[in-house]
Amino acid sequence: MKKLTHAEISENRITVNTINKAKKMPVVVVLNSIRSSYNVGSIFRTSDGAMIEKLYLCGYTPHPPKKEVLKTALGSQDSVSWEFVEDAVSAVKKLKEKGYTICALEQTDDNIPYYNLSKKDLPICLIVGNEITGVTQELIDLCDVSIEIPQFGIKQSLNVAVAYGIAVFELRKIYET
């Protein structure tokens, strides 16, 4: 086993110039009123790695060209399709009309473990909410399903960017099977 150099890793990657021709995973993500620019930048990078279809940045979610977002996005704001839409509810309603399964990453009284989604749930819109208050009830009311990442310690939740990473790469696994 030999650690790969940056150049060796880059040899097999697509470029910003060719990413729009690549097949994207049928996952769109709605970030609603995320507070931290650094979490948003991290979510951009994770979205690039999973090759999602699109990010919708809603409410007061910071977005490019805010320098703190760009600092952690590390250029992925150019490889991930994204749009600022102030009203998350209207964005989700449009996606629902287009046939997306609407899914909240949230603890509800009727959720399933994140790993219980299946290919039949694609295309999917994953809603990620505020770091403190989570996904709003108004958005949950539009959802077809709610997924939760089970917690086993004393804390009841994960950092929003970490939770998103777990969920989106599970969706990637489902998509590839």
C-alpha positions in Angstrom: 0.0 0.0 0.0 1.3 3.4 -1.0 -0.3 6.8 -0.2 -1.3 8.5 -3.4 0.0 12.0 -4.3 -2.3 14.8 -5.1 -1.3 14.5 -8.8 -2.1 10.7 -8.8 -5.5 11.4 -7.2 -6.2 14.2 -9.7 -5.4 11.9 -12.7 -8.7 10.1 -12.3 -11.0 13.1 -11.4 -13.3 15.0 -13.6 -12.6 18.8 -13.9 -14.8 21.9 -13.4 -14.9 22.1 -17.2 -16.4 18.6 -17.6 -18.5 18.2 -14.5 -21.7 19.5 -16.2 -21.4 16.5 -18.6 -21.1 14.0 -15.8 -24.1 12.0 -14.6 -25.3 13.3 -11.2 -26.9 11.4 -8.5 -30.7 12.3 -8.4 -30.5 14.1 -5.1 -31.2 17.7 -4.5 -30.6 19.3 -1.1 -32.4 22.1 0.6 -30.4 23.9 3.3 -32.8 25.9 5.3 -31.5 28.7 7.5 -28.1 27.2 8.3 -26.3 29.6 10.5 -22.6 28.7 10.0 -20.8 29.7 6.8 -18.3 27.0 7.6 -21.0 24.3 7.7 -22.3 25.5 4.4 -18.8 25.4 2.8 -18.3 21.9 4.2 -21.7 20.8 2.8 -20.6 22.2 -0.6 -17.4 20.0 -0.5 -19.4 16.9 0.6 -22.0 17.6 -2.2 -19.2 17.7 -4.7 -17.8 14.4 -3.4 -21.2 12.7 -3.6 -21.9 14.5 -6.9 -25.4 15.6 -6.1 -27.7 17.2 -8.6 -28.2 20.6 -6.9 -28.1 22.6 -3.6 -30.8 25.1 -2.7 -29.6 27.6 -0.1 -32.7 29.0 1.6 -33.7 31.4 4.3 -30.7 33.1 5.9 -28.3 30.4 4.8 -25.0 32.1 3.9 -23.9 31.5 0.3 -21.1 32.4 -2.2 -19.5 34.8 -2.5 -19.3 35.1 1.3 -15.6 34.5 2.1 -16.2 32.1 5.0 -18.3 29.8 2.7 -15.6 30.0 0.1 -12.9 29.2 2.6 -14.3 25.8 3.5 -15.9 25.1 0.1 -12.4 25.1 -1.5 -13.7 25.7 -5.0 -16.6 23.2 -4.8 -19.0 26.1 -5.2 -18.0 26.0 -8.9 -18.5 22.3 -9.3 -21.8 21.9 -7.4 -24.9 23.4 -9.0 -26.5 25.7 -6.5 -29.2 28.4 -6.2 -30.2 30.8 -3.5 -34.0 30.7 -3.0 -35.2 32.7 0.0 -38.4 30.6 0.6 -37.6 26.9 1.3 -41.3 26.0 1.2 -41.8 27.2 -2.4 -38.6 25.4 -3.5 -39.8 22.1 -1.9 -43.3 22.4 -3.3 -41.8 22.8 -6.8 -39.6 19.7 -6.3 -42.5 17.7 -5.0 -44.4 18.6 -8.2 -41.5 17.3 -10.2 -41.8 13.9 -8.5 -39.0 14.1 -5.9 -39.5 12.2 -2.7 -39.3 14.9 0.0 -37.2 13.8 3.0 -36.3 15.6 6.2 -33.0 14.8 8.0 -34.7 15.3 11.3 -35.9 13.6 14.5 -39.7 13.2 14.3 -42.3 10.9 15.8 -42.5 9.0 12.5 -38.9 8.6 11.1 -36.8 5.8 9.8 -33.1 5.2 10.2 -31.2 6.9 7.4 -30.0 3.5 6.1 -33.6 2.3 5.4 -34.1 4.5 2.3 -34.1 2.6 -0.9 -33.6 3.1 -4.7 -37.4 3.6 -5.0 -37.1 6.8 -3.0 -35.0 8.4 -5.8 -35.1 11.1 -7.0 -35.1 12.6 -3.6 -35.0 16.1 -2.0 -33.1 16.0 1.3 -34.0 18.9 3.6 -31.4 19.9 6.2 -32.3 22.4 8.8 -30.9 24.9 11.2 -28.1 23.8 13.6 -30.3 24.6 16.7 -33.9 24.3 15.6 -33.6 21.8 12.8 -36.1 21.4 10.0 -39.2 23.6 10.5 -42.6 22.0 11.0 -43.8 23.8 7.9 -41.3 21.8 5.8 -41.8 18.6 7.7 -45.5 18.9 6.7 -44.4 18.6 3.1 -42.3 15.5 3.7 -42.9 12.0 2.5 -40.4 10.6 4.9 -38.1 11.7 7.7 -34.8 10.0 8.4 -32.7 10.0 11.5 -29.2 9.0 12.3 -29.4 6.9 15.5 -27.5 8.3 18.5 -26.0 6.1 21.2 -24.1 8.6 23.5 -25.3 11.4 25.7 -25.8 13.9 22.8 -28.9 13.8 20.8 -27.6 15.0 17.5 -24.6 15.5 15.2 -23.1 18.6 13.6 -25.3 19.5 10.6 -22.4 19.1 8.1 -21.4 15.7 9.6 -25.0 14.5 9.6 -25.4 15.6 6.0 -22.3 13.7 5.0 -23.5 10.5 6.6 -26.9 10.8 4.9 -25.8 11.8 1.4 -23.1 9.1 1.2 -25.7 6.5 2.2 -27.9 7.9 -0.6 -24.8 7.5 -2.9 -24.5 3.8 -1.8 -28.2 3.3 -2.5 -27.9 5.0 -5.9 -25.0 2.8 -7.0 -26.6 -0.5 -6.0 
